[in-house]
Amino acid sequence: MFTLVELLVVIGIIAVLVAILLPALNKAREGFDQDQCSSNLHQIDLGIQMYCIDWKGYAPGRLLGTRHRID
């Protein structure tokens, strides 16, 4: 069996490793969020472009039906 000191040393080492890895994981998560936002904006742009193609160059307008031509 292990002694109490050995177990505490192992727990301490694991705690240090976790403390080192957490900032890197948070940074990776922020990068993922930024990539997801960029992808969403790209999809919105593609949708607007397809709308303009279908409606002969007119961009989506307001609720009252006004549209603006994109040249």
Predicted model as a PDB file, atoms N, CA, C, CB and O in Angstrom, pLDDT in the B-factor column:
MODEL        1                                                                  
ATOM      1  N   MET A   1       0.837  -1.194   0.000  1.00 79.00           N  
ATOM      2  CA  MET A   1       0.000   0.000   0.000  1.00 79.00           C  
ATOM      3  C   MET A   1       0.875   1.248   0.000  1.00 79.00           C  
ATOM      4  CB  MET A   1      -0.948   0.003   1.217  1.00 79.00           C  
ATOM      5  O   MET A   1       2.072   1.204   0.282  1.00 79.00           O  
ATOM      6  N   PHE A   2       0.230   2.353  -0.325  1.00 80.00           N  
ATOM      7  CA  PHE A   2       0.931   3.625  -0.380  1.00 80.00           C  
ATOM      8  C   PHE A   2       0.810   4.341   0.957  1.00 80.00           C  
ATOM      9  CB  PHE A   2       0.380   4.503  -1.517  1.00 80.00           C  
ATOM     10  O   PHE A   2      -0.164   4.185   1.693  1.00 80.00           O  
ATOM     11  N   THR A   3       1.820   5.116   1.235  1.00 94.00           N  
ATOM     12  CA  THR A   3       1.765   5.905   2.462  1.00 94.00           C  
ATOM     13  C   THR A   3       1.001   7.204   2.183  1.00 94.00           C  
ATOM     14  CB  THR A   3       3.204   6.205   3.001  1.00 94.00           C  
ATOM     15  O   THR A   3       0.775   7.571   1.030  1.00 94.00           O  
ATOM     16  N   LEU A   4       0.620   7.872   3.231  1.00 93.00           N  
ATOM     17  CA  LEU A   4      -0.112   9.131   3.110  1.00 93.00           C  
ATOM     18  C   LEU A   4       0.718  10.183   2.389  1.00 93.00           C  
ATOM     19  CB  LEU A   4      -0.522   9.645   4.489  1.00 93.00           C  
ATOM     20  O   LEU A   4       0.186  10.958   1.594  1.00 93.00           O  
ATOM     21  N   VAL A   5       2.004  10.212   2.658  1.00 93.00           N  
ATOM     22  CA  VAL A   5       2.882  11.192   2.018  1.00 93.00           C  
ATOM     23  C   VAL A   5       2.933  10.950   0.511  1.00 93.00           C  
ATOM     24  CB  VAL A   5       4.305  11.127   2.623  1.00 93.00           C  
ATOM     25  O   VAL A   5       2.865  11.900  -0.269  1.00 93.00           O  
ATOM     26  N   GLU A   6       3.051   9.706   0.098  1.00 94.00           N  
ATOM     27  CA  GLU A   6       3.100   9.398  -1.333  1.00 94.00           C  
ATOM     28  C   GLU A   6       1.805   9.813  -2.034  1.00 94.00           C  
ATOM     29  CB  GLU A   6       3.356   7.899  -1.546  1.00 94.00           C  
ATOM     30  O   GLU A   6       1.843  10.377  -3.127  1.00 94.00           O  
ATOM     31  N   LEU A   7       0.670   9.537  -1.412  1.00 94.00           N  
ATOM     32  CA  LEU A   7      -0.610   9.926  -1.996  1.00 94.00           C  
ATOM     33  C   LEU A   7      -0.737  11.447  -2.104  1.00 94.00           C  
ATOM     34  CB  LEU A   7      -1.762   9.363  -1.163  1.00 94.00           C  
ATOM     35  O   LEU A   7      -1.229  11.963  -3.108  1.00 94.00           O  
ATOM     36  N   LEU A   8      -0.293  12.159  -1.070  1.00 95.00           N  
ATOM     37  CA  LEU A   8      -0.358  13.627  -1.110  1.00 95.00           C  
ATOM     38  C   LEU A   8       0.561  14.196  -2.192  1.00 95.00           C  
ATOM     39  CB  LEU A   8       0.021  14.216   0.261  1.00 95.00           C  
ATOM     40  O   LEU A   8       0.224  15.191  -2.835  1.00 95.00           O  
ATOM     41  N   VAL A   9       1.705  13.574  -2.391  1.00 96.00           N  
ATOM     42  CA  VAL A   9       2.621  14.030  -3.448  1.00 96.00           C  
ATOM     43  C   VAL A   9       1.973  13.829  -4.820  1.00 96.00           C  
ATOM     44  CB  VAL A   9       3.981  13.268  -3.371  1.00 96.00           C  
ATOM     45  O   VAL A   9       2.037  14.717  -5.670  1.00 96.00           O  
ATOM     46  N   VAL A  10       1.365  12.694  -5.036  1.00 95.00           N  
ATOM     47  CA  VAL A  10       0.710  12.425  -6.315  1.00 95.00           C  
ATOM     48  C   VAL A  10      -0.451  13.403  -6.538  1.00 95.00           C  
ATOM     49  CB  VAL A  10       0.203  10.964  -6.366  1.00 95.00           C  
ATOM     50  O   VAL A  10      -0.618  13.919  -7.644  1.00 95.00           O  
ATOM     51  N   ILE A  11      -1.235  13.655  -5.518  1.00 96.00           N  
ATOM     52  CA  ILE A  11      -2.338  14.609  -5.629  1.00 96.00           C  
ATOM     53  C   ILE A  11      -1.801  16.007  -5.926  1.00 96.00           C  
ATOM     54  CB  ILE A  11      -3.179  14.621  -4.336  1.00 96.00           C  
ATOM     55  O   ILE A  11      -2.382  16.737  -6.729  1.00 96.00           O  
ATOM     56  N   GLY A  12      -0.705  16.379  -5.288  1.00 96.00           N  
ATOM     57  CA  GLY A  12      -0.086  17.687  -5.546  1.00 96.00           C  
ATOM     58  C   GLY A  12       0.411  17.804  -6.976  1.00 96.00           C  
ATOM     59  O   GLY A  12       0.244  18.849  -7.605  1.00 96.00           O  
ATOM     60  N   ILE A  13       1.017  16.751  -7.497  1.00 96.00           N  
ATOM     61  CA  ILE A  13       1.504  16.768  -8.879  1.00 96.00           C  
ATOM     62  C   ILE A  13       0.331  16.903  -9.854  1.00 96.00           C  
ATOM     63  CB  ILE A  13       2.317  15.484  -9.188  1.00 96.00           C  
ATOM     64  O   ILE A  13       0.408  17.666 -10.816  1.00 96.00           O  
ATOM     65  N   ILE A  14      -0.739  16.172  -9.608  1.00 96.00           N  
ATOM     66  CA  ILE A  14      -1.911  16.263 -10.465  1.00 96.00           C  
ATOM     67  C   ILE A  14      -2.506  17.670 -10.421  1.00 96.00           C  
ATOM     68  CB  ILE A  14      -2.959  15.226 -10.046  1.00 96.00           C  
ATOM     69  O   ILE A  14      -2.919  18.205 -11.450  1.00 96.00           O  
ATOM     70  N   ALA A  15      -2.550  18.268  -9.230  1.00 96.00           N  
ATOM     71  CA  ALA A  15      -3.082  19.627  -9.106  1.00 96.00           C  
ATOM     72  C   ALA A  15      -2.235  20.626  -9.897  1.00 96.00           C  
ATOM     73  CB  ALA A  15      -3.143  20.042  -7.627  1.00 96.00           C  
ATOM     74  O   ALA A  15      -2.778  21.531 -10.530  1.00 96.00           O  
ATOM     75  N   VAL A  16      -0.918  20.468  -9.864  1.00 95.00           N  
ATOM     76  CA  VAL A  16      -0.033  21.368 -10.614  1.00 95.00           C  
ATOM     77  C   VAL A  16      -0.250  21.190 -12.117  1.00 95.00           C  
ATOM     78  CB  VAL A  16       1.452  21.106 -10.250  1.00 95.00           C  
ATOM     79  O   VAL A  16      -0.301  22.172 -12.857  1.00 95.00           O  
ATOM     80  N   LEU A  17      -0.377  19.954 -12.563  1.00 95.00           N  
ATOM     81  CA  LEU A  17      -0.606  19.709 -13.987  1.00 95.00           C  
ATOM     82  C   LEU A  17      -1.933  20.308 -14.453  1.00 95.00           C  
ATOM     83  CB  LEU A  17      -0.582  18.205 -14.275  1.00 95.00           C  
ATOM     84  O   LEU A  17      -2.007  20.886 -15.538  1.00 95.00           O  
ATOM     85  N   VAL A  18      -2.961  20.172 -13.651  1.00 93.00           N  
ATOM     86  CA  VAL A  18      -4.257  20.748 -13.992  1.00 93.00           C  
ATOM     87  C   VAL A  18      -4.150  22.272 -14.062  1.00 93.00           C  
ATOM     88  CB  VAL A  18      -5.329  20.325 -12.961  1.00 93.00           C  
ATOM     89  O   VAL A  18      -4.709  22.896 -14.965  1.00 93.00           O  
ATOM     90  N   ALA A  19      -3.443  22.860 -13.121  1.00 92.00           N  
ATOM     91  CA  ALA A  19      -3.272  24.319 -13.112  1.00 92.00           C  
ATOM     92  C   ALA A  19      -2.512  24.794 -14.341  1.00 92.00           C  
ATOM     93  CB  ALA A  19      -2.539  24.764 -11.845  1.00 92.00           C  
ATOM     94  O   ALA A  19      -2.762  25.895 -14.832  1.00 92.00           O  
ATOM     95  N   ILE A  20      -1.599  23.990 -14.839  1.00 93.00           N  
ATOM     96  CA  ILE A  20      -0.844  24.362 -16.040  1.00 93.00           C  
ATOM     97  C   ILE A  20      -1.711  24.226 -17.289  1.00 93.00           C  
ATOM     98  CB  ILE A  20       0.420  23.491 -16.175  1.00 93.00           C  
ATOM     99  O   ILE A  20      -1.613  25.044 -18.204  1.00 93.00           O  
ATOM    100  N   LEU A  21      -2.555  23.205 -17.332  1.00 93.00           N  
ATOM    101  CA  LEU A  21      -3.334  22.922 -18.536  1.00 93.00           C  
ATOM    102  C   LEU A  21      -4.585  23.791 -18.688  1.00 93.00           C  
ATOM    103  CB  LEU A  21      -3.735  21.483 -18.538  1.00 93.00           C  
ATOM    104  O   LEU A  21      -5.024  24.024 -19.814  1.00 93.00           O  
ATOM    105  N   LEU A  22      -5.165  24.271 -17.604  1.00 92.00           N  
ATOM    106  CA  LEU A  22      -6.414  25.034 -17.698  1.00 92.00           C  
ATOM    107  C   LEU A  22      -6.317  26.290 -18.563  1.00 92.00           C  
ATOM    108  CB  LEU A  22      -6.860  25.424 -16.326  1.00 92.00           C  
ATOM    109  O   LEU A  22      -7.212  26.522 -19.376  1.00 92.00           O  
ATOM    110  N   PRO A  23      -5.272  27.111 -18.427  1.00 90.00           N  
ATOM    111  CA  PRO A  23      -5.193  28.288 -19.309  1.00 90.00           C  
ATOM    112  C   PRO A  23      -5.112  27.910 -20.795  1.00 90.00           C  
ATOM    113  CB  PRO A  23      -3.978  29.134 -18.934  1.00 90.00           C  
ATOM    114  O   PRO A  23      -5.692  28.589 -21.641  1.00 90.00           O  
ATOM    115  N   ALA A  24      -4.401  26.838 -21.103  1.00 89.00           N  
ATOM    116  CA  ALA A  24      -4.299  26.409 -22.501  1.00 89.00           C  
ATOM    117  C   ALA A  24      -5.662  25.951 -23.020  1.00 89.00           C  
ATOM    118  CB  ALA A  24      -3.261  25.273 -22.645  1.00 89.00           C  
ATOM    119  O   ALA A  24      -6.012  26.231 -24.167  1.00 89.00           O  
ATOM    120  N   LEU A  25      -6.422  25.258 -22.196  1.00 89.00           N  
ATOM    121  CA  LEU A  25      -7.749  24.804 -22.613  1.00 89.00           C  
ATOM    122  C   LEU A  25      -8.693  25.980 -22.815  1.00 89.00           C  
ATOM    123  CB  LEU A  25      -8.331  23.837 -21.582  1.00 89.00           C  
ATOM    124  O   LEU A  25      -9.492  25.981 -23.751  1.00 89.00           O  
ATOM    125  N   ASN A  26      -8.607  26.977 -21.946  1.00 88.00           N  
ATOM    126  CA  ASN A  26      -9.452  28.167 -22.099  1.00 88.00           C  
ATOM    127  C   ASN A  26      -9.119  28.924 -23.379  1.00 88.00           C  
ATOM    128  CB  ASN A  26      -9.291  29.094 -20.890  1.00 88.00           C  
ATOM    129  O   ASN A  26     -10.010  29.427 -24.063  1.00 88.00           O  
ATOM    130  N   LYS A  27      -7.826  29.001 -23.697  1.00 88.00           N  
ATOM    131  CA  LYS A  27      -7.410  29.680 -24.911  1.00 88.00           C  
ATOM    132  C   LYS A  27      -7.925  28.929 -26.143  1.00 88.00           C  
ATOM    133  CB  LYS A  27      -5.876  29.808 -24.957  1.00 88.00           C  
ATOM    134  O   LYS A  27      -8.357  29.547 -27.116  1.00 88.00           O  
ATOM    135  N   ALA A  28      -7.878  27.613 -26.097  1.00 87.00           N  
ATOM    136  CA  ALA A  28      -8.395  26.811 -27.212  1.00 87.00           C  
ATOM    137  C   ALA A  28      -9.902  27.010 -27.357  1.00 87.00           C  
ATOM    138  CB  ALA A  28      -8.071  25.312 -27.003  1.00 87.00           C  
ATOM    139  O   ALA A  28     -10.413  27.077 -28.475  1.00 87.00           O  
ATOM    140  N   ARG A  29     -10.605  27.103 -26.250  1.00 88.00           N  
ATOM    141  CA  ARG A  29     -12.050  27.328 -26.293  1.00 88.00           C  
ATOM    142  C   ARG A  29     -12.367  28.689 -26.902  1.00 88.00           C  
ATOM    143  CB  ARG A  29     -12.653  27.226 -24.883  1.00 88.00           C  
ATOM    144  O   ARG A  29     -13.320  28.809 -27.672  1.00 88.00           O  
ATOM    145  N   GLU A  30     -11.588  29.714 -26.573  1.00 87.00           N  
ATOM    146  CA  GLU A  30     -11.799  31.038 -27.158  1.00 87.00           C  
ATOM    147  C   GLU A  30     -11.559  31.005 -28.663  1.00 87.00           C  
ATOM    148  CB  GLU A  30     -10.877  32.074 -26.495  1.00 87.00           C  
ATOM    149  O   GLU A  30     -12.285  31.640 -29.427  1.00 87.00           O  
ATOM    150  N   GLY A  31     -10.544  30.266 -29.081  1.00 87.00           N  
ATOM    151  CA  GLY A  31     -10.282  30.134 -30.515  1.00 87.00           C  
ATOM    152  C   GLY A  31     -11.430  29.451 -31.222  1.00 87.00           C  
ATOM    153  O   GLY A  31     -11.786  29.833 -32.336  1.00 87.00           O  
ATOM    154  N   PHE A  32     -12.018  28.442 -30.591  1.00 90.00           N  
ATOM    155  CA  PHE A  32     -13.172  27.755 -31.167  1.00 90.00           C  
ATOM    156  C   PHE A  32     -14.353  28.710 -31.296  1.00 90.00           C  
ATOM    157  CB  PHE A  32     -13.561  26.539 -30.309  1.00 90.00           C  
ATOM    158  O   PHE A  32     -15.038  28.709 -32.319  1.00 90.00           O  
ATOM    159  N   ASP A  33     -14.597  29.518 -30.279  1.00 89.00           N  
ATOM    160  CA  ASP A  33     -15.706  30.474 -30.325  1.00 89.00           C  
ATOM    161  C   ASP A  33     -15.517  31.473 -31.471  1.00 89.00           C  
ATOM    162  CB  ASP A  33     -15.825  31.223 -28.981  1.00 89.00           C  
ATOM    163  O   ASP A  33     -16.473  31.827 -32.161  1.00 89.00           O  
ATOM    164  N   GLN A  34     -14.281  31.920 -31.664  1.00 90.00           N  
ATOM    165  CA  GLN A  34     -13.993  32.866 -32.736  1.00 90.00           C  
ATOM    166  C   GLN A  34     -14.209  32.206 -34.099  1.00 90.00           C  
ATOM    167  CB  GLN A  34     -12.549  33.397 -32.617  1.00 90.00           C  
ATOM    168  O   GLN A  34     -14.767  32.829 -35.003  1.00 90.00           O  
ATOM    169  N   ASP A  35     -13.780  30.970 -34.253  1.00 91.00           N  
ATOM    170  CA  ASP A  35     -13.990  30.254 -35.510  1.00 91.00           C  
ATOM    171  C   ASP A  35     -15.473  30.039 -35.775  1.00 91.00           C  
ATOM    172  CB  ASP A  35     -13.260  28.910 -35.489  1.00 91.00           C  
ATOM    173  O   ASP A  35     -15.926  30.153 -36.914  1.00 91.00           O  
ATOM    174  N   GLN A  36     -16.228  29.728 -34.729  1.00 93.00           N  
ATOM    175  CA  GLN A  36     -17.670  29.511 -34.885  1.00 93.00           C  
ATOM    176  C   GLN A  36     -18.359  30.797 -35.325  1.00 93.00           C  
ATOM    177  CB  GLN A  36     -18.289  28.999 -33.568  1.00 93.00           C  
ATOM    178  O   GLN A  36     -19.240  30.769 -36.184  1.00 93.00           O  
ATOM    179  N   CYS A  37     -17.965  31.914 -34.743  1.00 93.00           N  
ATOM    180  CA  CYS A  37     -18.549  33.212 -35.112  1.00 93.00           C  
ATOM    181  C   CYS A  37     -18.229  33.532 -36.570  1.00 93.00           C  
ATOM    182  CB  CYS A  37     -18.021  34.342 -34.181  1.00 93.00           C  
ATOM    183  O   CYS A  37     -19.101  33.982 -37.313  1.00 93.00           O  
ATOM    184  N   SER A  38     -16.995  33.305 -36.979  1.00 94.00           N  
ATOM    185  CA  SER A  38     -16.602  33.559 -38.358  1.00 94.00           C  
ATOM    186  C   SER A  38     -17.397  32.691 -39.322  1.00 94.00           C  
ATOM    187  CB  SER A  38     -15.109  33.313 -38.540  1.00 94.00           C  
ATOM    188  O   SER A  38     -17.811  33.155 -40.384  1.00 94.00           O  
ATOM    189  N   SER A  39     -17.608  31.445 -38.958  1.00 95.00           N  
ATOM    190  CA  SER A  39     -18.391  30.535 -39.796  1.00 95.00           C  
ATOM    191  C   SER A  39     -19.838  31.008 -39.898  1.00 95.00           C  
ATOM    192  CB  SER A  39     -18.338  29.104 -39.234  1.00 95.00           C  
ATOM    193  O   SER A  39     -20.425  30.956 -40.979  1.00 95.00           O  
ATOM    194  N   ASN A  40     -20.415  31.460 -38.808  1.00 95.00           N  
ATOM    195  CA  ASN A  40     -21.792  31.965 -38.832  1.00 95.00           C  
ATOM    196  C   ASN A  40     -21.922  33.185 -39.746  1.00 95.00           C  
ATOM    197  CB  ASN A  40     -22.254  32.322 -37.411  1.00 95.00           C  
ATOM    198  O   ASN A  40     -22.881  33.293 -40.509  1.00 95.00           O  
ATOM    199  N   LEU A  41     -20.957  34.102 -39.666  1.00 95.00           N  
ATOM    200  CA  LEU A  41     -20.995  35.285 -40.526  1.00 95.00           C  
ATOM    201  C   LEU A  41     -20.879  34.895 -42.002  1.00 95.00           C  
ATOM    202  CB  LEU A  41     -19.866  36.259 -40.145  1.00 95.00           C  
ATOM    203  O   LEU A  41     -21.529  35.488 -42.863  1.00 95.00           O  
ATOM    204  N   HIS A  42     -20.051  33.900 -42.279  1.00 96.00           N  
ATOM    205  CA  HIS A  42     -19.891  33.416 -43.649  1.00 96.00           C  
ATOM    206  C   HIS A  42     -21.214  32.844 -44.166  1.00 96.00           C  
ATOM    207  CB  HIS A  42     -18.776  32.347 -43.720  1.00 96.00           C  
ATOM    208  O   HIS A  42     -21.591  33.097 -45.311  1.00 96.00           O  
ATOM    209  N   GLN A  43     -21.915  32.079 -43.336  1.00 96.00           N  
ATOM    210  CA  GLN A  43     -23.191  31.501 -43.741  1.00 96.00           C  
ATOM    211  C   GLN A  43     -24.236  32.591 -44.002  1.00 96.00           C  
ATOM    212  CB  GLN A  43     -23.695  30.531 -42.669  1.00 96.00           C  
ATOM    213  O   GLN A  43     -25.019  32.487 -44.946  1.00 96.00           O  
ATOM    214  N   ILE A  44     -24.248  33.624 -43.176  1.00 93.00           N  
ATOM    215  CA  ILE A  44     -25.174  34.742 -43.392  1.00 93.00           C  
ATOM    216  C   ILE A  44     -24.868  35.423 -44.724  1.00 93.00           C  
ATOM    217  CB  ILE A  44     -25.083  35.767 -42.229  1.00 93.00           C  
ATOM    218  O   ILE A  44     -25.779  35.747 -45.485  1.00 93.00           O  
ATOM    219  N   ASP A  45     -23.585  35.636 -44.999  1.00 93.00           N  
ATOM    220  CA  ASP A  45     -23.179  36.257 -46.256  1.00 93.00           C  
ATOM    221  C   ASP A  45     -23.620  35.416 -47.447  1.00 93.00           C  
ATOM    222  CB  ASP A  45     -21.663  36.460 -46.287  1.00 93.00           C  
ATOM    223  O   ASP A  45     -24.129  35.955 -48.430  1.00 93.00           O  
ATOM    224  N   LEU A  46     -23.430  34.101 -47.371  1.00 95.00           N  
ATOM    225  CA  LEU A  46     -23.853  33.229 -48.467  1.00 95.00           C  
ATOM    226  C   LEU A  46     -25.364  33.299 -48.676  1.00 95.00           C  
ATOM    227  CB  LEU A  46     -23.426  31.782 -48.192  1.00 95.00           C  
ATOM    228  O   LEU A  46     -25.838  33.304 -49.812  1.00 95.00           O  
ATOM    229  N   GLY A  47     -26.119  33.353 -47.577  1.00 93.00           N  
ATOM    230  CA  GLY A  47     -27.573  33.456 -47.687  1.00 93.00           C  
ATOM    231  C   GLY A  47     -28.003  34.738 -48.381  1.00 93.00           C  
ATOM    232  O   GLY A  47     -28.906  34.725 -49.217  1.00 93.00           O  
ATOM    233  N   ILE A  48     -27.357  35.841 -48.035  1.00 89.00           N  
ATOM    234  CA  ILE A  48     -27.687  37.123 -48.674  1.00 89.00           C  
ATOM    235  C   ILE A  48     -27.316  37.095 -50.155  1.00 89.00           C  
ATOM    236  CB  ILE A  48     -26.958  38.290 -47.964  1.00 89.00           C  
ATOM    237  O   ILE A  48     -28.058  37.606 -50.994  1.00 89.00           O  
ATOM    238  N   GLN A  49     -26.170  36.500 -50.473  1.00 90.00           N  
ATOM    239  CA  GLN A  49     -25.773  36.405 -51.875  1.00 90.00           C  
ATOM    240  C   GLN A  49     -26.763  35.568 -52.682  1.00 90.00           C  
ATOM    241  CB  GLN A  49     -24.372  35.808 -51.987  1.00 90.00           C  
ATOM    242  O   GLN A  49     -27.105  35.930 -53.808  1.00 90.00           O  
ATOM    243  N   MET A  50     -27.226  34.454 -52.118  1.00 92.00           N  
ATOM    244  CA  MET A  50     -28.205  33.622 -52.823  1.00 92.00           C  
ATOM    245  C   MET A  50     -29.532  34.360 -53.003  1.00 92.00           C  
ATOM    246  CB  MET A  50     -28.435  32.308 -52.063  1.00 92.00           C  
ATOM    247  O   MET A  50     -30.186  34.233 -54.039  1.00 92.00           O  
ATOM    248  N   TYR A  51     -29.922  35.132 -51.988  1.00 89.00           N  
ATOM    249  CA  TYR A  51     -31.137  35.941 -52.101  1.00 89.00           C  
ATOM    250  C   TYR A  51     -30.994  36.926 -53.250  1.00 89.00           C  
ATOM    251  CB  TYR A  51     -31.427  36.691 -50.778  1.00 89.00           C  
ATOM    252  O   TYR A  51     -31.904  37.076 -54.065  1.00 89.00           O  
ATOM    253  N   CYS A  52     -29.847  37.597 -53.315  1.00 87.00           N  
ATOM    254  CA  CYS A  52     -29.619  38.589 -54.373  1.00 87.00           C  
ATOM    255  C   CYS A  52     -29.642  37.942 -55.754  1.00 87.00           C  
ATOM    256  CB  CYS A  52     -28.279  39.304 -54.155  1.00 87.00           C  
ATOM    257  O   CYS A  52     -30.138  38.540 -56.709  1.00 87.00           O  
ATOM    258  N   ILE A  53     -29.114  36.734 -55.866  1.00 89.00           N  
ATOM    259  CA  ILE A  53     -29.141  36.037 -57.145  1.00 89.00           C  
ATOM    260  C   ILE A  53     -30.589  35.730 -57.544  1.00 89.00           C  
ATOM    261  CB  ILE A  53     -28.306  34.736 -57.072  1.00 89.00           C  
ATOM    262  O   ILE A  53     -30.981  35.941 -58.691  1.00 89.00           O  
ATOM    263  N   ASP A  54     -31.372  35.232 -56.592  1.00 90.00           N  
ATOM    264  CA  ASP A  54     -32.764  34.884 -56.875  1.00 90.00           C  
ATOM    265  C   ASP A  54     -33.611  36.103 -57.208  1.00 90.00           C  
ATOM    266  CB  ASP A  54     -33.366  34.159 -55.696  1.00 90.00           C  
ATOM    267  O   ASP A  54     -34.540  36.006 -58.010  1.00 90.00           O  
ATOM    268  N   TRP A  55     -33.307  37.249 -56.607  1.00 84.00           N  
ATOM    269  CA  TRP A  55     -34.121  38.444 -56.782  1.00 84.00           C  
ATOM    270  C   TRP A  55     -33.438  39.501 -57.644  1.00 84.00           C  
ATOM    271  CB  TRP A  55     -34.460  39.031 -55.438  1.00 84.00           C  
ATOM    272  O   TRP A  55     -33.631  40.698 -57.432  1.00 84.00           O  
ATOM    273  N   LYS A  56     -32.650  39.067 -58.603  1.00 82.00           N  
ATOM    274  CA  LYS A  56     -32.037  39.928 -59.629  1.00 82.00           C  
ATOM    275  C   LYS A  56     -31.239  41.090 -59.049  1.00 82.00           C  
ATOM    276  CB  LYS A  56     -33.106  40.474 -60.541  1.00 82.00           C  
ATOM    277  O   LYS A  56     -31.355  42.222 -59.518  1.00 82.00           O  
ATOM    278  N   GLY A  57     -30.447  40.817 -58.051  1.00 81.00           N  
ATOM    279  CA  GLY A  57     -29.551  41.834 -57.507  1.00 81.00           C  
ATOM    280  C   GLY A  57     -30.114  42.662 -56.379  1.00 81.00           C  
ATOM    281  O   GLY A  57     -29.415  43.527 -55.851  1.00 81.00           O  
ATOM    282  N   TYR A  58     -31.361  42.427 -55.989  1.00 81.00           N  
ATOM    283  CA  TYR A  58     -31.937  43.189 -54.884  1.00 81.00           C  
ATOM    284  C   TYR A  58     -31.599  42.529 -53.557  1.00 81.00           C  
ATOM    285  CB  TYR A  58     -33.462  43.316 -55.044  1.00 81.00           C  
ATOM    286  O   TYR A  58     -31.742  41.317 -53.397  1.00 81.00           O  
ATOM    287  N   ALA A  59     -31.152  43.336 -52.616  1.00 79.00           N  
ATOM    288  CA  ALA A  59     -30.823  42.834 -51.277  1.00 79.00           C  
ATOM    289  C   ALA A  59     -32.091  42.745 -50.439  1.00 79.00           C  
ATOM    290  CB  ALA A  59     -29.775  43.748 -50.581  1.00 79.00           C  
ATOM    291  O   ALA A  59     -33.071  43.428 -50.733  1.00 79.00           O  
ATOM    292  N   PRO A  60     -32.089  41.916 -49.403  1.00 78.00           N  
ATOM    293  CA  PRO A  60     -33.267  41.840 -48.523  1.00 78.00           C  
ATOM    294  C   PRO A  60     -33.561  43.215 -47.928  1.00 78.00           C  
ATOM    295  CB  PRO A  60     -33.045  40.795 -47.387  1.00 78.00           C  
ATOM    296  O   PRO A  60     -32.651  43.936 -47.519  1.00 78.00           O  
ATOM    297  N   GLY A  61     -34.846  43.565 -47.886  1.00 72.00           N  
ATOM    298  CA  GLY A  61     -35.232  44.888 -47.403  1.00 72.00           C  
ATOM    299  C   GLY A  61     -35.879  44.843 -46.041  1.00 72.00           C  
ATOM    300  O   GLY A  61     -35.741  43.871 -45.297  1.00 72.00           O  
ATOM    301  N   ARG A  62     -36.580  45.898 -45.730  1.00 59.00           N  
ATOM    302  CA  ARG A  62     -37.265  46.020 -44.452  1.00 59.00           C  
ATOM    303  C   ARG A  62     -38.591  45.283 -44.490  1.00 59.00           C  
ATOM    304  CB  ARG A  62     -37.484  47.490 -44.093  1.00 59.00           C  
ATOM    305  O   ARG A  62     -38.932  44.660 -45.496  1.00 59.00           O  
ATOM    306  N   LEU A  63     -39.333  45.351 -43.406  1.00 52.00           N  
ATOM    307  CA  LEU A  63     -40.619  44.660 -43.329  1.00 52.00           C  
ATOM    308  C   LEU A  63     -41.644  45.203 -44.320  1.00 52.00           C  
ATOM    309  CB  LEU A  63     -41.171  44.763 -41.930  1.00 52.00           C  
ATOM    310  O   LEU A  63     -42.547  44.480 -44.740  1.00 52.00           O  
ATOM    311  N   LEU A  64     -41.505  46.472 -44.693  1.00 53.00           N  
ATOM    312  CA  LEU A  64     -42.485  47.075 -45.592  1.00 53.00           C  
ATOM    313  C   LEU A  64     -42.240  46.711 -47.058  1.00 53.00           C  
ATOM    314  CB  LEU A  64     -42.467  48.580 -45.431  1.00 53.00           C  
ATOM    315  O   LEU A  64     -42.997  47.133 -47.932  1.00 53.00           O  
ATOM    316  N   GLY A  65     -41.201  45.940 -47.333  1.00 58.00           N  
ATOM    317  CA  GLY A  65     -40.969  45.473 -48.680  1.00 58.00           C  
ATOM    318  C   GLY A  65     -40.021  46.314 -49.495  1.00 58.00           C  
ATOM    319  O   GLY A  65     -39.867  46.066 -50.691  1.00 58.00           O  
ATOM    320  N   THR A  66     -39.379  47.300 -48.900  1.00 59.00           N  
ATOM    321  CA  THR A  66     -38.408  48.084 -49.664  1.00 59.00           C  
ATOM    322  C   THR A  66     -37.148  47.246 -49.856  1.00 59.00           C  
ATOM    323  CB  THR A  66     -38.077  49.435 -48.946  1.00 59.00           C  
ATOM    324  O   THR A  66     -36.688  46.573 -48.934  1.00 59.00           O  
ATOM    325  N   ARG A  67     -36.610  47.297 -51.044  1.00 60.00           N  
ATOM    326  CA  ARG A  67     -35.388  46.557 -51.325  1.00 60.00           C  
ATOM    327  C   ARG A  67     -34.377  47.510 -51.939  1.00 60.00           C  
ATOM    328  CB  ARG A  67     -35.662  45.349 -52.268  1.00 60.00           C  
ATOM    329  O   ARG A  67     -34.742  48.493 -52.584  1.00 60.00           O  
ATOM    330  N   HIS A  68     -33.128  47.214 -51.736  1.00 61.00           N  
ATOM    331  CA  HIS A  68     -32.053  48.054 -52.244  1.00 61.00           C  
ATOM    332  C   HIS A  68     -31.251  47.243 -53.249  1.00 61.00           C  
ATOM    333  CB  HIS A  68     -31.143  48.577 -51.089  1.00 61.00           C  
ATOM    334  O   HIS A  68     -30.805  46.130 -52.969  1.00 61.00           O  
ATOM    335  N   ARG A  69     -31.082  47.828 -54.420  1.00 64.00           N  
ATOM    336  CA  ARG A  69     -30.335  47.136 -55.482  1.00 64.00           C  
ATOM    337  C   ARG A  69     -28.854  47.170 -55.163  1.00 64.00           C  
ATOM    338  CB  ARG A  69     -30.605  47.780 -56.870  1.00 64.00           C  
ATOM    339  O   ARG A  69     -28.312  48.202 -54.766  1.00 64.00           O  
ATOM    340  N   ILE A  70     -28.201  46.019 -55.345  1.00 63.00           N  
ATOM    341  CA  ILE A  70     -26.755  45.921 -55.160  1.00 63.00           C  
ATOM    342  C   ILE A  70     -26.124  45.765 -56.531  1.00 63.00           C  
ATOM    343  CB  ILE A  70     -26.371  44.724 -54.218  1.00 63.00           C  
ATOM    344  O   ILE A  70     -26.437  44.823 -57.260  1.00 63.00           O  
ATOM    345  N   ASP A  71     -25.242  46.680 -56.884  1.00 59.00           N  
ATOM    346  CA  ASP A  71     -24.593  46.606 -58.198  1.00 59.00           C  
ATOM    347  C   ASP A  71     -23.270  45.902 -58.114  1.00 59.00           C  
ATOM    348  CB  ASP A  71     -24.397  47.991 -58.779  1.00 59.00           C  
ATOM    349  O   ASP A  71     -22.586  45.749 -59.126  1.00 59.00           O  
TER     350      ASP A  71                                                      
ENDMDL                                                                          
END                                                                             
